[in-house]
Amino acid sequence: ALIGVAFSVAFLVGPMIGAWFAKRARTNELFLSTPALFAIVLTIIELVCIVLFLPETLPKEKRLIKSHSESKLLPFWIY
């Protein structure tokens, strides 16, 4: 339910933010970079909140410890 709420809020707030940036856009600004910078800042804030406030759900005794030799068997993105 929380994911649905997050999407609903994003669908409501996103166009309003886009309209605000469109209204404030300067024609001489290179590639209109302000919206991109705003998105980068929001992403960094999100990552910091995830790292700081979301706990690890898997108990330590159930975590798989991989040896160095096993880690070379699979590509890095699978871990």
Long-range contacts (C-beta under 8 A, 24 or more apart in sequence): none
